[in-house]
Amino acid sequence: MNTDDIPVNSVPSLSLLIPLSIQHLFAMFGATVLVPVLLGINPATILLFNGIGTLIFLIICQWKVPAYLGSSFAYIAPSLLIIGSYGYGAALSGYIATGIFFLISALIIYWVGTNWVKILFPDVVMGSVVAVIGLALAPTAAKLSGLSLDNSDFNIVAISLFTLLVTLICMTVFKGFLRVIPVLVGIICGSSLAVLLGYFSFDKIIEAPWLAFPPIYSPEWSIHAIIILIPAFFVTLVELIGHLEVTGSIVGSDMMKDPGLFRVVAAKGIACTISGFFGSTPNTTYSENIGVMAITRVYSTTVFAASAVFAILISFCGKFSSAIMSIPDPVIGGISLLLFGVIAVQGFRMLIDAKVDFSKIKNMVLVSIILVVGCSGAVMKLGPYNMEGMSLATIIGIFLNLFFIALSKYGIVCE
C-alpha cells in the first residue's frame, strides 16, 4: 500500500485507518503468537497484554514514537529452560523483574546517559550473545520439525519443510503485502497440508466458544528465573535503543531527545512489568512494523493504537486462541528452522555492521568463548543457583570485556 506521508501526530480517515492498522497487525502477528505457542501458553493472553502494553507505551511516549510492542524472541531460550525446571509462574517473576530492570535503566539513562550500556555490552559482546540466542534454540527447531532421531517421521518432515518452503517463497519471490506476512502465510499453508495428512483436527476449534476471556497466569517468585533472564534484558535494552534510532531516522525526528530515551525505556519497563503480573511474556518494539512503516511512509501513532485495539479485540475470541494452540508441531518446527536461524544471523550481522576486527585477539577470544559456553550446555553452580547457557555466556562475556578494559587502563595493550 502506497500513500503520501502520514505524519506521527496525524489521524488518518477511517477508510485509511482500518486497513493500515490491520496491515501492522498482520506484520507482527505471526512472530507474536509463535512465542506463546513455543512456550505452551495461550496466545490470547499475550495478544491482550501486547495490545495493552502498546497503548501504555504510546501514551507515556506522548504519542511521538510510532511502534508496536510484540513478543520478544530474546526470551524464548531462557524461558524454555525456566519453564522446564520451575514452571511458567517462575518465568513470570523473571518477566516482572525484567520490567523493573528497564525502569532502573531509565533512571540511570536520565542521570548519566547511555555510555554505560556500550561499556558493559560492546558490539562484539552483544552480537555474540544474540547469535547464541538463536543457536541455542536450534535443537528445539530440529525436534519440532522431525529432523531429530527421537522424532523422525516422513510426514512430520514433509509438513515442516513445506511450511519452511512457503515461508521462504513469500520472503524472496513475492512483493507487497505477502512479503510482509511470510510467517502467517507459512503457518496457514503448512496447517493445510497437516489437515490433509491427518495431523490437524478442527474438533477443539469447533467446540471452543466465540467469546472467551484470555486466561490470567500467576507469577511465582524465583531468583533462578531472574538470573537466567538478565542477559535477555540487556539484549532487548540495546535492541530498543537501536530501534528508536532507526525509527527516528525514518520519521525524520530525533526521538532520543523528544520524547527522550529515558521516557521510551521507562514506557517499555512499565508495559513489561504489567504484562508479567498478568501472565504475559516480555514485549519489544518490532522491526517488522518498522519495515512496514518505512515502506508505506505512514508514521501515525494513531494507526499503531488502532492495531493494538484490534489485537485486544481478537484476544477475546475463543475460537481464535483455540486455532492458534492447535497449530501442529511440524508447522511450528518449519517456521522455527528459519526464525531461530534468523536470530543467530542477526547477531553475526551486528558483528559485521560494527566492523569487528577479528585479527585482534581480544575480539576473537570474546566471540569464541561466548559462542562455545552459550551453545555447549555449560553449567556453573553458584551456591543454590545454577548459571548456564546464554546467562553464563553473557556474564563471562561481560567480565572478560571488563578485564580487557582494565588491562588497557594499566597500559597493557590487548590486541
N, C-alpha and C positions, 0 to 999 in steps of 0.2 A: 504494500500500500504506500503510495507516494502522496505527500501533501506538502503544502507550504509549511515553513517553520511555524510550530505552535509553541510559544514561549512557556517557561516554567510556571509563571503566575497566571496563565490564561485558563479559561474554562471553555472547552470546545462545545459545540452544539450537541444535542442528544444524539443526532444522527451520526456524528463522528465519535462521540464519547463511548458509545456502546461497542462498536467494532474495534476501536483502538484499545480499549481496556481488555476485551476478550482476547485480543492478539497477545497482550502481555501475559494474560493468564495462561494461555497455551504455551508461551515461551518458557515459563518456569515450571509448568505443571508436571511434565514427565520426570524431571530431576527431583522436584519437591516430594512427590508421592513415592518415588523409588526409595528414599531414605527410610521412611517408616516401614515399607514393605520388607526391606532387608533386615530391619530390627524387630520385625514381628509386632509392630504397633499399628493401631487403627489410623489410617491416613486422614480420616475426618478430623481427628484431634489436631493433627499437625497443620492441616489446611486452615482450621478455625483460628489457631493462635498465630500462624504466619500472617493471616489477614489482619488480625487484631494488632500484631506487632508492627506490621507495615503502617497502619493508621497512626499508631503511637509514634513511630519513627518520623512520619511526615509532619505530625503536629509539633513535636519537640524541635524538629529542624525548621520550623516556621514556614513549611511548605516551599522550601527553597532547594531541596535535594530530591530530584526525581529518582526513586529507587523502589524496588520490591524486595522484601526480606523473605527468602525461601530457605528450605532446609539446607544445612551446611554439610558437604561431603567430608569435611575435615574431621568430623566427629564419628564417622562410621566405624573405622577400625578400632579406636579405643572403646566405643560404645559396645561393640560386639564382645570385646574382651570383658567389659564390666558386666554386661547382661548375662553372659555365660557363667560368670563366677559369683555375682552378687545380686543379680536381678535388675529389672528396669527401674525400680524405685531408687536403687543406689545410683544409677546413671543420672536420674533426675536431680539428685543432690549435687552431682558434679555440674550439671547444666546450670543450676541456680548459682553455684559458685562462679561459673564462667561469666554469668551476667554481672555478678558483683566485681569480678576482676576488671571487667570493662568499665564499670563505674569508677573504680580506683584509678584505672589508667587514664580516664577522662580528667580526673583531678590532677594527676601527675602532669599530663599534657598541658593543662591550664596553667600550672605553675612553672614547668621547666621546658615545655616543648616536646618534640618527638625524637631528639637525638639519642636518647637512651634506648629506644627501640632498635635503632641501627647498630648500637654498640653491642647489645645482647644478641641481636639477630641480624648480622650482616647478610648480604645476598647469598654468600657461599653456604651459610648455615641454613637459611630459610629455604633455598632451592632444594637442598638435600633432604630436609625434613618433609617438604611437600612431596618429593619423589617417594620417600618411604611410605607416606600415607597411601599412595596408590599401589606400590609394590607389595605392601603388607596385606592388601586385600586380594591379591592375585589368587591364592588358594581357594578363597571363597567363591570367586568367579568361576574357577575351574570345576569346583564341585557342583555348583548350581547348573552349569551348562553340560554336565555329563562327561567332562573331559578328565575326570579323576578315576582311579581304579575302583574306588568304593561306590561310585555312582555312574557306572558305564552302561549306557543303553542307546541303541541306534536312534530310536525315536526322540529321545531327550536331546541327543546331539543334533539331530536334524532340526528340531524346533529352535534350539538356541542359535545354531549357525544361520538359519533362515531369518530369525529375528535380527541378528547382527548384520546380515547382508542387506536387508531392507533399510535398516538404520543408516548404514554406510552409503547406500544409494541416495537416500534423502539428503545426506550431508554433502555429497560430492557431485551428484548429477542434477538434481532439481534446483530450482531457484525460487525466490519469493517465499511464500508462506510455508510450504512444505519443508523448506530448508531451516526454518525457524523451529519446527517441532519434530525433528527426526526421532527423538526418543519415544514420543507419543505414537507416531506412526508405526515405529518398530514394534511397540507393545501391542497395538491393535492387530497388526498383521501376524505377529508371532502367536498371539492368543487365538486367532482364527485358525491357524494351522493346528494348534493344540486341540481345538474343538474337533477337527476332522480326524485327528489321531487318538481321540478319546482321553486327552489329558486335561480337559477343561469341562466343568459341569456348571450349568446355569441354575441348579437347584437352590443354592444358597441365595443367589441374586433374586430369584422369583419369590422366595419366602421372606426376604428382607422387607421391612416397611419402607414406604416412601419417605416418611418423616421420622427422623431419629436424632436424639441429641448426642453429639460426639462424646465418647467416654472420657472421664477425667481420671488420670493416674496420679497416685500419691507418692511423693518423694520419701525416701528413707535415707537418713544421714549416713554417709560413708566417706571417710577420709581417703580410702583407697581410690574411690572413683574420682575424687577431686584431683589427686596426684596424677592419675592416669590421663586426665583431660587437660592438664595445664599446657602441654605442647600445642594442642588443637586451638586453645585460646590465643596463643601467640600467633599461630598461623592466620587465624581469622582477623586478628587485630591488624596485622600487616596487610592482609587482603583488603580490609575495609579502607585503609589509608590509600592503597593503590587504586581501588575502585573510585574513591572520591576524587582523586586527581584526574582519572580518565574521564569521569562524568563531567567534571568542571571544564576540561578541555573541549569536550563535545558541545556542551551548552554555551561555552564562552564566558564562564564566570569563575572567579576564584573562591571556590567553596571552602577551601582551607581557612579562609578568613571570614566569609559570610555564607552560611551561619556560623562557621568555625568548626575545626576538627574536634574541639572539646565537646561541643553540643552534639555532633554526629556520633561520637563514640559513646557518650552518655545515653543517647537515644537508643542505640543498639543494646547497651547494657540493660536498660530498663525493659526493653522488649524481650531479651533473653531470660531475664530473671522471672518475669511474669509467666513466660512460656514454661519454664522449668517447674514452677509451683503448681501448674495445672496439667502437667503431663506431656508437654510438647518438647521437641528437640530444639537445640540452638539454631538460630537463623543467621543468615548472612545476605549481603547485597549480591545480586545475581548478575554475572557477566552476560548471561543470555538476554536479560532485559536491557542491559546497557547496549548490547549489539542491536536489538530491535529499535531502540531509541536513536541510535546513530543512523540506521537505515531509513527510518521513517521521518526523522527530524521533528518528532513530536516529543517535547520536553515537559509537557504539562504534568504537574504533580496530581492534578485532579484525575487524570487518566489512571495513574497508579493507585489512587484512592478507590476509584471505581473497580479496578481489578481486585483489590483487597476485599471489597464488599461482595463481589461475585464469588470469591473463594470462600468467604464466610457462609454465604447462602448455600453453596454446593456442599459444604461440610455437614449440613443438616439433612442431606438426602441419604437415607439408609441404604438404598439400592446402589448408590454411587460407591460408598465405602465398602459394601459387600463385593462389588465388582472388582475394585482395586485389590482387595485382600484375596480374591480368587485367582489373581493372575498366576499362572503356573510357574514353578521354579525355573524350568528351562528358558522361559521368556525373559525372566529377570537375569538369568545367567548370561544369555546372549547380549543383553544390554550392558551387563557388568563387565564383560570381556573388553568392551570399548571404553566405558566410562572410567573404570579403575585405571586402565592404561593411560587415558587422557589426563587423569590426575597426576600420575607419575611424570608424564611428558611435560606437564605444566611446570613441574619442579625443575626438570632439566632445561626447559626454556628460560626459566628465571636465571639459571646459571649462565646461559648463553647471552641473554639480553644484558646481564650485568657485566659481560665480558670477563668472567672469572678466569684468571690466568693459571692454568694447571701446570705450567712449568715451575710455579712456585710450590715448594714442598709443603708449605703451610696449608694451602688450598687443597692440594691433593690428599693430605692427611685428614683434613676435616671432612671432606666428602666421603672418603673411603671408610672412615670409622663410623660415620653416621649411617651410611648405607648398610654396612655389614651388621652393626649392632641392631639396627631397626628391622632388618629382614631375616635375621638368623634365629629369632626366638630367644635371644639372650635375656636372662633374668638376674636382677641383683636384689638380694634380700636386705632391707633396711629395717632392722628391728621387726615389728609385727607387719610391716608393709613390704610389698614387692614392687620393684620398679622394672618394667620390661617394655619390649617393643619400641614403639615410637616415643614413649615417655623417656625411657632410658637413653635412647639415641639423642633426643633433644637436649637432655640435661648434660650428657657428655659433650655434645657439640658446643653448648654454651660455655662450659668450663674450659674446654680446650681453646676456644676462641679467646676467652678472657686470659688464659695462661699465655697465649702468644702475644696478646696486647701488653701484658705485664712485662714480658721479656723485652719487647721493643722499647718500653719506657725506661728500662735499665740499659739501653744501648745495645742489646743483643738482637741482631737482625735475623728474623726468621723468613727465609725465602724458600 
